[in-house]
Amino acid sequence: MMERLQGMFESDDVEVITNDGRSVRGRIDNLRSTQPFSRPAVKITGPDGKITKILFADIKDVIDHGKK
């Protein structure tokens, strides 16, 4: 999962779909995979400026809508 998300780091239009059906769309703000005492997660900044943290374990699919 980390490799897929790193490849989309420059995109401004990434959509993350979670296992429970939620969809978060925006820009990847931060990737955390090796921090002590924390689980791997990604932070997405939405168009309204809201930051949403999603654990890698909860990610079902990732779509790069900004791909050219």
PDB file of N, CA, C and O in Angstrom:
ATOM      1  N   MET A   1       0.826  -1.193   0.000  1.00  0.00           N
ATOM      2  CA  MET A   1       0.000   0.000   0.000  1.00  0.00           C
ATOM      3  C   MET A   1       0.872   1.258   0.000  1.00  0.00           C
ATOM      4  O   MET A   1       0.558   2.235  -0.681  1.00  0.00           O
ATOM      5  N   MET A   2       1.947   1.232   0.752  1.00  0.00           N
ATOM      6  CA  MET A   2       2.827   2.403   0.844  1.00  0.00           C
ATOM      7  C   MET A   2       3.361   2.791  -0.540  1.00  0.00           C
ATOM      8  O   MET A   2       3.408   3.975  -0.875  1.00  0.00           O
ATOM      9  N   GLU A   3       3.758   1.811  -1.336  1.00  0.00           N
ATOM     10  CA  GLU A   3       4.311   2.102  -2.659  1.00  0.00           C
ATOM     11  C   GLU A   3       3.267   2.761  -3.560  1.00  0.00           C
ATOM     12  O   GLU A   3       3.582   3.707  -4.282  1.00  0.00           O
ATOM     13  N   ARG A   4       2.034   2.270  -3.523  1.00  0.00           N
ATOM     14  CA  ARG A   4       0.967   2.867  -4.336  1.00  0.00           C
ATOM     15  C   ARG A   4       0.714   4.309  -3.943  1.00  0.00           C
ATOM     16  O   ARG A   4       0.578   5.176  -4.805  1.00  0.00           O
ATOM     17  N   LEU A   5       0.649   4.569  -2.648  1.00  0.00           N
ATOM     18  CA  LEU A   5       0.374   5.922  -2.166  1.00  0.00           C
ATOM     19  C   LEU A   5       1.542   6.861  -2.443  1.00  0.00           C
ATOM     20  O   LEU A   5       1.327   8.030  -2.764  1.00  0.00           O
ATOM     21  N   GLN A   6       2.773   6.371  -2.325  1.00  0.00           N
ATOM     22  CA  GLN A   6       3.931   7.212  -2.605  1.00  0.00           C
ATOM     23  C   GLN A   6       3.926   7.659  -4.063  1.00  0.00           C
ATOM     24  O   GLN A   6       4.324   8.784  -4.367  1.00  0.00           O
ATOM     25  N   GLY A   7       3.481   6.792  -4.964  1.00  0.00           N
ATOM     26  CA  GLY A   7       3.406   7.137  -6.372  1.00  0.00           C
ATOM     27  C   GLY A   7       2.368   8.211  -6.662  1.00  0.00           C
ATOM     28  O   GLY A   7       2.413   8.844  -7.716  1.00  0.00           O
ATOM     29  N   MET A   8       1.438   8.424  -5.744  1.00  0.00           N
ATOM     30  CA  MET A   8       0.370   9.415  -5.923  1.00  0.00           C
ATOM     31  C   MET A   8       0.600  10.677  -5.081  1.00  0.00           C
ATOM     32  O   MET A   8      -0.268  11.547  -5.011  1.00  0.00           O
ATOM     33  N   PHE A   9       1.751  10.766  -4.456  1.00  0.00           N
ATOM     34  CA  PHE A   9       2.019  11.863  -3.523  1.00  0.00           C
ATOM     35  C   PHE A   9       1.918  13.235  -4.174  1.00  0.00           C
ATOM     36  O   PHE A   9       1.506  14.192  -3.518  1.00  0.00           O
ATOM     37  N   GLU A  10       2.282  13.357  -5.442  1.00  0.00           N
ATOM     38  CA  GLU A  10       2.258  14.647  -6.137  1.00  0.00           C
ATOM     39  C   GLU A  10       0.871  15.009  -6.675  1.00  0.00           C
ATOM     40  O   GLU A  10       0.645  16.155  -7.062  1.00  0.00           O
ATOM     41  N   SER A  11      -0.052  14.056  -6.705  1.00  0.00           N
ATOM     42  CA  SER A  11      -1.384  14.294  -7.263  1.00  0.00           C
ATOM     43  C   SER A  11      -2.251  15.097  -6.298  1.00  0.00           C
ATOM     44  O   SER A  11      -2.180  14.913  -5.083  1.00  0.00           O
ATOM     45  N   ASP A  12      -3.064  15.983  -6.851  1.00  0.00           N
ATOM     46  CA  ASP A  12      -3.980  16.778  -6.034  1.00  0.00           C
ATOM     47  C   ASP A  12      -5.376  16.171  -5.963  1.00  0.00           C
ATOM     48  O   ASP A  12      -6.266  16.731  -5.324  1.00  0.00           O
ATOM     49  N   ASP A  13      -5.570  15.024  -6.620  1.00  0.00           N
ATOM     50  CA  ASP A  13      -6.910  14.437  -6.685  1.00  0.00           C
ATOM     51  C   ASP A  13      -6.848  12.922  -6.512  1.00  0.00           C
ATOM     52  O   ASP A  13      -6.975  12.163  -7.473  1.00  0.00           O
ATOM     53  N   VAL A  14      -6.651  12.501  -5.264  1.00  0.00           N
ATOM     54  CA  VAL A  14      -6.585  11.083  -4.906  1.00  0.00           C
ATOM     55  C   VAL A  14      -7.840  10.719  -4.123  1.00  0.00           C
ATOM     56  O   VAL A  14      -8.268  11.469  -3.247  1.00  0.00           O
ATOM     57  N   GLU A  15      -8.422   9.580  -4.434  1.00  0.00           N
ATOM     58  CA  GLU A  15      -9.590   9.093  -3.704  1.00  0.00           C
ATOM     59  C   GLU A  15      -9.223   7.799  -2.985  1.00  0.00           C
ATOM     60  O   GLU A  15      -8.710   6.860  -3.595  1.00  0.00           O
ATOM     61  N   VAL A  16      -9.489   7.761  -1.697  1.00  0.00           N
ATOM     62  CA  VAL A  16      -9.252   6.565  -0.889  1.00  0.00           C
ATOM     63  C   VAL A  16     -10.611   6.013  -0.484  1.00  0.00           C
ATOM     64  O   VAL A  16     -11.441   6.723   0.084  1.00  0.00           O
ATOM     65  N   ILE A  17     -10.826   4.732  -0.785  1.00  0.00           N
ATOM     66  CA  ILE A  17     -12.075   4.063  -0.425  1.00  0.00           C
ATOM     67  C   ILE A  17     -11.750   3.072   0.694  1.00  0.00           C
ATOM     68  O   ILE A  17     -10.837   2.255   0.569  1.00  0.00           O
ATOM     69  N   THR A  18     -12.505   3.155   1.779  1.00  0.00           N
ATOM     70  CA  THR A  18     -12.247   2.306   2.934  1.00  0.00           C
ATOM     71  C   THR A  18     -13.085   1.029   2.890  1.00  0.00           C
ATOM     72  O   THR A  18     -14.025   0.907   2.104  1.00  0.00           O
ATOM     73  N   ASN A  19     -12.725   0.093   3.744  1.00  0.00           N
ATOM     74  CA  ASN A  19     -13.438  -1.187   3.813  1.00  0.00           C
ATOM     75  C   ASN A  19     -14.901  -1.032   4.194  1.00  0.00           C
ATOM     76  O   ASN A  19     -15.730  -1.866   3.830  1.00  0.00           O
ATOM     77  N   ASP A  20     -15.226   0.034   4.928  1.00  0.00           N
ATOM     78  CA  ASP A  20     -16.628   0.239   5.330  1.00  0.00           C
ATOM     79  C   ASP A  20     -17.412   1.094   4.331  1.00  0.00           C
ATOM     80  O   ASP A  20     -18.551   1.474   4.600  1.00  0.00           O
ATOM     81  N   GLY A  21     -16.802   1.398   3.178  1.00  0.00           N
ATOM     82  CA  GLY A  21     -17.506   2.101   2.113  1.00  0.00           C
ATOM     83  C   GLY A  21     -17.326   3.608   2.081  1.00  0.00           C
ATOM     84  O   GLY A  21     -17.813   4.261   1.158  1.00  0.00           O
ATOM     85  N   ARG A  22     -16.634   4.180   3.071  1.00  0.00           N
ATOM     86  CA  ARG A  22     -16.393   5.628   3.046  1.00  0.00           C
ATOM     87  C   ARG A  22     -15.442   5.975   1.909  1.00  0.00           C
ATOM     88  O   ARG A  22     -14.605   5.165   1.511  1.00  0.00           O
ATOM     89  N   SER A  23     -15.584   7.171   1.401  1.00  0.00           N
ATOM     90  CA  SER A  23     -14.709   7.653   0.344  1.00  0.00           C
ATOM     91  C   SER A  23     -14.183   9.023   0.739  1.00  0.00           C
ATOM     92  O   SER A  23     -14.953   9.917   1.090  1.00  0.00           O
ATOM     93  N   VAL A  24     -12.858   9.182   0.678  1.00  0.00           N
ATOM     94  CA  VAL A  24     -12.231  10.457   1.004  1.00  0.00           C
ATOM     95  C   VAL A  24     -11.414  10.873  -0.207  1.00  0.00           C
ATOM     96  O   VAL A  24     -10.598  10.105  -0.715  1.00  0.00           O
ATOM     97  N   ARG A  25     -11.646  12.103  -0.663  1.00  0.00           N
ATOM     98  CA  ARG A  25     -10.974  12.575  -1.868  1.00  0.00           C
ATOM     99  C   ARG A  25     -10.227  13.860  -1.569  1.00  0.00           C
ATOM    100  O   ARG A  25     -10.752  14.751  -0.901  1.00  0.00           O
ATOM    101  N   GLY A  26      -8.995  13.956  -2.066  1.00  0.00           N
ATOM    102  CA  GLY A  26      -8.185  15.148  -1.849  1.00  0.00           C
ATOM    103  C   GLY A  26      -6.736  14.896  -2.185  1.00  0.00           C
ATOM    104  O   GLY A  26      -6.419  14.133  -3.097  1.00  0.00           O
ATOM    105  N   ARG A  27      -5.850  15.547  -1.436  1.00  0.00           N
ATOM    106  CA  ARG A  27      -4.408  15.466  -1.658  1.00  0.00           C
ATOM    107  C   ARG A  27      -3.770  14.713  -0.490  1.00  0.00           C
ATOM    108  O   ARG A  27      -4.152  14.908   0.664  1.00  0.00           O
ATOM    109  N   ILE A  28      -2.797  13.853  -0.793  1.00  0.00           N
ATOM    110  CA  ILE A  28      -2.085  13.133   0.265  1.00  0.00           C
ATOM    111  C   ILE A  28      -1.222  14.147   1.018  1.00  0.00           C
ATOM    112  O   ILE A  28      -0.376  14.821   0.430  1.00  0.00           O
ATOM    113  N   ASP A  29      -1.451  14.241   2.309  1.00  0.00           N
ATOM    114  CA  ASP A  29      -0.736  15.197   3.135  1.00  0.00           C
ATOM    115  C   ASP A  29       0.442  14.549   3.846  1.00  0.00           C
ATOM    116  O   ASP A  29       1.489  15.176   4.012  1.00  0.00           O
ATOM    117  N   ASN A  30       0.281  13.305   4.265  1.00  0.00           N
ATOM    118  CA  ASN A  30       1.300  12.669   5.080  1.00  0.00           C
ATOM    119  C   ASN A  30       1.140  11.159   5.016  1.00  0.00           C
ATOM    120  O   ASN A  30       0.026  10.637   5.028  1.00  0.00           O
ATOM    121  N   LEU A  31       2.274  10.466   4.947  1.00  0.00           N
ATOM    122  CA  LEU A  31       2.288   8.995   5.018  1.00  0.00           C
ATOM    123  C   LEU A  31       3.097   8.596   6.239  1.00  0.00           C
ATOM    124  O   LEU A  31       4.217   9.070   6.429  1.00  0.00           O
ATOM    125  N   ARG A  32       2.537   7.729   7.066  1.00  0.00           N
ATOM    126  CA  ARG A  32       3.258   7.261   8.249  1.00  0.00           C
ATOM    127  C   ARG A  32       3.290   5.734   8.229  1.00  0.00           C
ATOM    128  O   ARG A  32       2.258   5.063   8.226  1.00  0.00           O
ATOM    129  N   SER A  33       4.520   5.213   8.214  1.00  0.00           N
ATOM    130  CA  SER A  33       4.614   3.760   8.209  1.00  0.00           C
ATOM    131  C   SER A  33       5.583   3.230   9.258  1.00  0.00           C
ATOM    132  O   SER A  33       5.502   2.060   9.631  1.00  0.00           O
ATOM    133  N   THR A  34       6.486   4.057   9.735  1.00  0.00           N
ATOM    134  CA  THR A  34       7.517   3.549  10.630  1.00  0.00           C
ATOM    135  C   THR A  34       7.589   4.280  11.961  1.00  0.00           C
ATOM    136  O   THR A  34       8.587   4.164  12.672  1.00  0.00           O
ATOM    137  N   GLN A  35       6.561   5.024  12.308  1.00  0.00           N
ATOM    138  CA  GLN A  35       6.575   5.733  13.579  1.00  0.00           C
ATOM    139  C   GLN A  35       6.359   4.741  14.725  1.00  0.00           C
ATOM    140  O   GLN A  35       5.473   3.890  14.641  1.00  0.00           O
ATOM    141  N   PRO A  36       7.153   4.839  15.790  1.00  0.00           N
ATOM    142  CA  PRO A  36       6.962   3.928  16.914  1.00  0.00           C
ATOM    143  C   PRO A  36       5.586   4.106  17.555  1.00  0.00           C
ATOM    144  O   PRO A  36       5.086   5.225  17.672  1.00  0.00           O
ATOM    145  N   PHE A  37       5.000   3.023  17.956  1.00  0.00           N
ATOM    146  CA  PHE A  37       3.710   2.992  18.665  1.00  0.00           C
ATOM    147  C   PHE A  37       2.532   3.505  17.835  1.00  0.00           C
ATOM    148  O   PHE A  37       1.485   3.840  18.390  1.00  0.00           O
ATOM    149  N   SER A  38       2.691   3.568  16.529  1.00  0.00           N
ATOM    150  CA  SER A  38       1.567   3.982  15.696  1.00  0.00           C
ATOM    151  C   SER A  38       1.397   3.003  14.543  1.00  0.00           C
ATOM    152  O   SER A  38       2.353   2.370  14.094  1.00  0.00           O
ATOM    153  N   ARG A  39       0.170   2.895  14.081  1.00  0.00           N
ATOM    154  CA  ARG A  39      -0.105   2.009  12.959  1.00  0.00           C
ATOM    155  C   ARG A  39       0.037   2.796  11.660  1.00  0.00           C
ATOM    156  O   ARG A  39      -0.231   3.997  11.634  1.00  0.00           O
ATOM    157  N   PRO A  40       0.461   2.127  10.569  1.00  0.00           N
ATOM    158  CA  PRO A  40       0.633   2.820   9.297  1.00  0.00           C
ATOM    159  C   PRO A  40      -0.670   3.494   8.850  1.00  0.00           C
ATOM    160  O   PRO A  40      -1.740   2.886   8.883  1.00  0.00           O
ATOM    161  N   ALA A  41      -0.558   4.760   8.431  1.00  0.00           N
ATOM    162  CA  ALA A  41      -1.740   5.530   8.049  1.00  0.00           C
ATOM    163  C   ALA A  41      -1.373   6.576   6.999  1.00  0.00           C
ATOM    164  O   ALA A  41      -0.201   6.890   6.791  1.00  0.00           O
ATOM    165  N   VAL A  42      -2.393   7.101   6.353  1.00  0.00           N
ATOM    166  CA  VAL A  42      -2.249   8.193   5.398  1.00  0.00           C
ATOM    167  C   VAL A  42      -3.180   9.325   5.835  1.00  0.00           C
ATOM    168  O   VAL A  42      -4.273   9.080   6.345  1.00  0.00           O
ATOM    169  N   LYS A  43      -2.740  10.552   5.630  1.00  0.00           N
ATOM    170  CA  LYS A  43      -3.597  11.708   5.900  1.00  0.00           C
ATOM    171  C   LYS A  43      -3.930  12.355   4.562  1.00  0.00           C
ATOM    172  O   LYS A  43      -3.046  12.636   3.753  1.00  0.00           O
ATOM    173  N   ILE A  44      -5.222  12.586   4.345  1.00  0.00           N
ATOM    174  CA  ILE A  44      -5.719  13.195   3.115  1.00  0.00           C
ATOM    175  C   ILE A  44      -6.296  14.568   3.464  1.00  0.00           C
ATOM    176  O   ILE A  44      -7.109  14.693   4.380  1.00  0.00           O
ATOM    177  N   THR A  45      -5.867  15.593   2.728  1.00  0.00           N
ATOM    178  CA  THR A  45      -6.421  16.935   2.899  1.00  0.00           C
ATOM    179  C   THR A  45      -7.470  17.149   1.820  1.00  0.00           C
ATOM    180  O   THR A  45      -7.157  17.128   0.629  1.00  0.00           O
ATOM    181  N   GLY A  46      -8.712  17.354   2.233  1.00  0.00           N
ATOM    182  CA  GLY A  46      -9.816  17.554   1.307  1.00  0.00           C
ATOM    183  C   GLY A  46      -9.834  18.970   0.757  1.00  0.00           C
ATOM    184  O   GLY A  46      -9.091  19.831   1.229  1.00  0.00           O
ATOM    185  N   PRO A  47     -10.680  19.218  -0.238  1.00  0.00           N
ATOM    186  CA  PRO A  47     -10.762  20.553  -0.845  1.00  0.00           C
ATOM    187  C   PRO A  47     -11.200  21.641   0.140  1.00  0.00           C
ATOM    188  O   PRO A  47     -10.918  22.822  -0.062  1.00  0.00           O
ATOM    189  N   ASP A  48     -11.890  21.232   1.203  1.00  0.00           N
ATOM    190  CA  ASP A  48     -12.330  22.198   2.217  1.00  0.00           C
ATOM    191  C   ASP A  48     -11.279  22.427   3.307  1.00  0.00           C
ATOM    192  O   ASP A  48     -11.508  23.196   4.240  1.00  0.00           O
ATOM    193  N   GLY A  49     -10.116  21.753   3.186  1.00  0.00           N
ATOM    194  CA  GLY A  49      -9.040  21.901   4.153  1.00  0.00           C
ATOM    195  C   GLY A  49      -9.089  20.908   5.296  1.00  0.00           C
ATOM    196  O   GLY A  49      -8.187  20.882   6.134  1.00  0.00           O
ATOM    197  N   LYS A  50     -10.127  20.095   5.344  1.00  0.00           N
ATOM    198  CA  LYS A  50     -10.272  19.098   6.408  1.00  0.00           C
ATOM    199  C   LYS A  50      -9.269  17.967   6.185  1.00  0.00           C
ATOM    200  O   LYS A  50      -9.131  17.461   5.071  1.00  0.00           O
ATOM    201  N   ILE A  51      -8.570  17.576   7.251  1.00  0.00           N
ATOM    202  CA  ILE A  51      -7.599  16.484   7.175  1.00  0.00           C
ATOM    203  C   ILE A  51      -8.231  15.227   7.764  1.00  0.00           C
ATOM    204  O   ILE A  51      -8.758  15.239   8.877  1.00  0.00           O
ATOM    205  N   THR A  52      -8.166  14.140   6.989  1.00  0.00           N
ATOM    206  CA  THR A  52      -8.724  12.860   7.419  1.00  0.00           C
ATOM    207  C   THR A  52      -7.603  11.833   7.471  1.00  0.00           C
ATOM    208  O   THR A  52      -6.864  11.658   6.502  1.00  0.00           O
ATOM    209  N   LYS A  53      -7.479  11.154   8.609  1.00  0.00           N
ATOM    210  CA  LYS A  53      -6.471  10.108   8.778  1.00  0.00           C
ATOM    211  C   LYS A  53      -7.129   8.754   8.528  1.00  0.00           C
ATOM    212  O   LYS A  53      -8.181   8.450   9.092  1.00  0.00           O
ATOM    213  N   ILE A  54      -6.495   7.941   7.671  1.00  0.00           N
ATOM    214  CA  ILE A  54      -7.024   6.619   7.357  1.00  0.00           C
ATOM    215  C   ILE A  54      -5.910   5.601   7.551  1.00  0.00           C
ATOM    216  O   ILE A  54      -4.829   5.741   6.979  1.00  0.00           O
ATOM    217  N   LEU A  55      -6.172   4.582   8.351  1.00  0.00           N
ATOM    218  CA  LEU A  55      -5.197   3.523   8.575  1.00  0.00           C
ATOM    219  C   LEU A  55      -5.064   2.666   7.317  1.00  0.00           C
ATOM    220  O   LEU A  55      -6.049   2.424   6.620  1.00  0.00           O
ATOM    221  N   PHE A  56      -3.840   2.208   7.028  1.00  0.00           N
ATOM    222  CA  PHE A  56      -3.624   1.352   5.858  1.00  0.00           C
ATOM    223  C   PHE A  56      -4.524   0.122   5.910  1.00  0.00           C
ATOM    224  O   PHE A  56      -5.027  -0.323   4.879  1.00  0.00           O
ATOM    225  N   ALA A  57      -4.727  -0.423   7.093  1.00  0.00           N
ATOM    226  CA  ALA A  57      -5.542  -1.629   7.251  1.00  0.00           C
ATOM    227  C   ALA A  57      -6.998  -1.398   6.847  1.00  0.00           C
ATOM    228  O   ALA A  57      -7.711  -2.351   6.532  1.00  0.00           O
ATOM    229  N   ASP A  58      -7.440  -0.143   6.855  1.00  0.00           N
ATOM    230  CA  ASP A  58      -8.829   0.188   6.515  1.00  0.00           C
ATOM    231  C   ASP A  58      -9.018   0.533   5.041  1.00  0.00           C
ATOM    232  O   ASP A  58     -10.150   0.737   4.600  1.00  0.00           O
ATOM    233  N   ILE A  59      -7.931   0.602   4.271  1.00  0.00           N
ATOM    234  CA  ILE A  59      -8.019   1.009   2.867  1.00  0.00           C
ATOM    235  C   ILE A  59      -8.374  -0.184   1.983  1.00  0.00           C
ATOM    236  O   ILE A  59      -7.706  -1.217   2.005  1.00  0.00           O
ATOM    237  N   LYS A  60      -9.438  -0.014   1.210  1.00  0.00           N
ATOM    238  CA  LYS A  60      -9.861  -1.042   0.254  1.00  0.00           C
ATOM    239  C   LYS A  60      -9.286  -0.755  -1.127  1.00  0.00           C
ATOM    240  O   LYS A  60      -8.822  -1.670  -1.807  1.00  0.00           O
ATOM    241  N   ASP A  61      -9.314   0.520  -1.552  1.00  0.00           N
ATOM    242  CA  ASP A  61      -8.828   0.884  -2.878  1.00  0.00           C
ATOM    243  C   ASP A  61      -8.356   2.332  -2.873  1.00  0.00           C
ATOM    244  O   ASP A  61      -8.787   3.140  -2.050  1.00  0.00           O
ATOM    245  N   VAL A  62      -7.461   2.643  -3.809  1.00  0.00           N
ATOM    246  CA  VAL A  62      -6.953   3.994  -3.979  1.00  0.00           C
ATOM    247  C   VAL A  62      -7.024   4.322  -5.469  1.00  0.00           C
ATOM    248  O   VAL A  62      -6.583   3.538  -6.309  1.00  0.00           O
ATOM    249  N   ILE A  63      -7.584   5.493  -5.786  1.00  0.00           N
ATOM    250  CA  ILE A  63      -7.744   5.904  -7.183  1.00  0.00           C
ATOM    251  C   ILE A  63      -7.102   7.272  -7.355  1.00  0.00           C
ATOM    252  O   ILE A  63      -7.366   8.188  -6.577  1.00  0.00           O
ATOM    253  N   ASP A  64      -6.260   7.411  -8.372  1.00  0.00           N
ATOM    254  CA  ASP A  64      -5.639   8.703  -8.682  1.00  0.00           C
ATOM    255  C   ASP A  64      -6.427   9.338  -9.827  1.00  0.00           C
ATOM    256  O   ASP A  64      -6.234   8.977 -10.988  1.00  0.00           O
ATOM    257  N   HIS A  65      -7.315  10.284  -9.503  1.00  0.00           N
ATOM    258  CA  HIS A  65      -8.127  10.960 -10.509  1.00  0.00           C
ATOM    259  C   HIS A  65      -7.336  12.018 -11.260  1.00  0.00           C
ATOM    260  O   HIS A  65      -7.769  12.486 -12.313  1.00  0.00           O
ATOM    261  N   GLY A  66      -6.188  12.395 -10.732  1.00  0.00           N
ATOM    262  CA  GLY A  66      -5.366  13.426 -11.373  1.00  0.00           C
ATOM    263  C   GLY A  66      -4.364  12.862 -12.363  1.00  0.00           C
ATOM    264  O   GLY A  66      -3.568  13.610 -12.932  1.00  0.00           O
ATOM    265  N   LYS A  67      -4.392  11.551 -12.578  1.00  0.00           N
ATOM    266  CA  LYS A  67      -3.457  10.906 -13.486  1.00  0.00           C
ATOM    267  C   LYS A  67      -3.681  11.395 -14.906  1.00  0.00           C
ATOM    268  O   LYS A  67      -4.817  11.498 -15.368  1.00  0.00           O
ATOM    269  N   LYS A  68      -2.594  11.693 -15.589  1.00  0.00           N
ATOM    270  CA  LYS A  68      -2.692  12.182 -16.972  1.00  0.00           C
ATOM    271  C   LYS A  68      -2.244  11.148 -17.962  1.00  0.00           C
ATOM    272  O   LYS A  68      -2.263  11.398 -19.167  1.00  0.00           O
TER     273      LYS A  68
END
